[in-house]
Amino acid sequence: MPALSILLVTALLILAPPAAHGQAGVPAAVLHYPELVLLNGKVVTVDDRFSIREAIAIRDGKVLALGTSSEIRALAGPGTRVIDLRRRIVLPGLIDSHVHMLRAGFRWPQEVRLDDATSVDDILARIRERAAKVKPGEWILTLGGWHESQLKERRMPTREELDRAAPQHPVLLHMLLAAAVVNSPAAQALGVTDPSGVVRGAPAVVALKAKLPPVPFEQKVQGLRAVMRDFNAMGITSTVEPIGGEMTDRDYEPAFELWRRQQMTVRMGLNIVVRDLEGARRWIQALPGRFGDDWLKILGLGEVVIDQMWDQSVAAQFPIARETLADFQQVVSAATQKGITLHLHATLESTINTMLGVFEELQRQMPLRSLRLVFAHGEHVTPAQLERMKQLGMGLTVQDRQVIQGDIMKRVWGESMVAKPPLQTMYQSGVPMGGGTDGTIVAPNSPFVSLWWMITGRMLRGDVARAREHLTREEALRVYTRGSAWIAHAEGRVGSLEPGKLADLIVLSDDYLTVPEDRIPKIRSVLTIVGGNVVYESQP
């Protein structure tokens, strides 16, 4: 049996709805009481009216009731856990509608985070700290979601500086996918011959990373579990995975395995990446359509289905060949006829226009609205295109790549970036809009950095990249909860705190609605609950 067929059979077996668990013999009184109540807080429901309550009760993994503290306290029974919020704010769990969490898990325990680094010395200190904790000869890697423009020196560390920081460890430090620098042990292991240790360009960086030692399967599983815990600490309870390049069919298996072990703490909606017409045909034939459960589901294909249609992270205008367009048309037609949705990378106005033309032509033959086709990024989307998207029942996801790529975007796309992406225009258009980061390689993965960027338009170093088209705090939160839930095909289950919905919520270190703007990026969750279970709790 081909590998793809084996993978799909495994996925179908894993994601088949489990048999209902009986409750025979459990006293009715115990079933009646909530398992958990949270009192004396500021519970922001993000319902239609953006209601705020004092307390919330949870039973069977769902929201049972909201109200005053006295009302909710009265529901508690002898076995109910009671948490005093001490006036802290509670939000629905945040949903990153475009993040590469699955890929991040492969080497997460080996990687040093640099997304909040402010200087070369800061980076070197983190490398030294990691070197002191691991055995000589073990690799030290870094997440790519940072850029030299956020550093005081506006440059990467040098090979010599990395040698001094970790002389007994191979170090690979990559910045986005734009460049990488290695120290001497890593240069020898990876065959880097340039004396500077610097490699530039996405193809070269990807090729360099491909030479790293392979990661055992169990390490990938535990790495994904560790990523989820770290995401929980940031306030993330659900993700939509566009799946990144370099992924193979077998790379989805750690997610299936974590689901099988019932160890997931972040809900995942997967989109399957394909690179060409042949790969798309294989998956379209194998997939039954959207399937899964509240923890893990396969949504469709994306974010790339034909490589030559991919307009990259920050691309200049480029022509789309007739043959490429024909392949794309075939993929879209075959997928939509089978009820498979598409989550498509589309940054440039021209790319968006071309894809919309294909969708509109197909719409004349069959209805597309129920599929929820999605464009990701959309920095250059126009009001006219948003109206066309609305007519097609499409959605849109936006990410804060600008917080570290603002200089690159301005250099490639010019002064128009002071009003792009046009967040307020998007929000007012009526097109469902999800928030996200595009972490962890080309952007930081903190949702509160992303929310801050939506509100202020600022880069990490503090200067303004987008001077207009800001969202209010309430609007940004709606995007990151209810909007993202729509992208995940889960708006009836998550995205707001209302009776009957899944009890996914976060208790924050600071009040997101009132804290000074410059403190929003530092907000963390002190308590994260997914499905009524505490999955993260900060230490006192």
Buried (B, 14 or more C-beta within 10 A) or exposed (E): EEEBEEBBEBBBEBBEEEEEEEEEEEEEEEEEBBBBBBBBBBBBBBBEEEBBBBBBBBBEBBBBBBBEBEBBBEBBEEEBEEBEBEEBBBBBBBBBBBBBBBBBBBBBBBBBBBBBBBEBBEBBEBBEEBBEEBEEEBBBBBBBBBBBBBBEEEEBBBBEBBBEBBEEBBBBBBBBBBBBBBBBBBBEBBEBEEEEBBBEEBEBBBEBBEEBEEBEEEBBBBBBBBBBBBBBBBBBBBBBBBBBBEBEBEBBBBBBBBBBEEEBBBBBBBBBBBBBBEBBBBBBEBBEEBBBEBBBBBBBBBBBBBEBBBBEBBBEEBEBEEEBBEBBBBBBBBBBEEEBBBBBBBBBBBBBBBBBEBBEEBBEEEEBEEBBBBBBBBBBBBEEBBEBBBBBBBBBBBBBBBBBBBBBBBEEBEEEBBBBBBBBBBBEBEBBBBBBBBBBBBBBBBBBBBBBBBBBBBBBBEEEBBEEBBBEBEBBBBBBBBBBBBBBBBBEBBBBBBEEBBBBBBBBBBBBBEBEEEBBBBBBBBBBBBBBBBBBBEEE
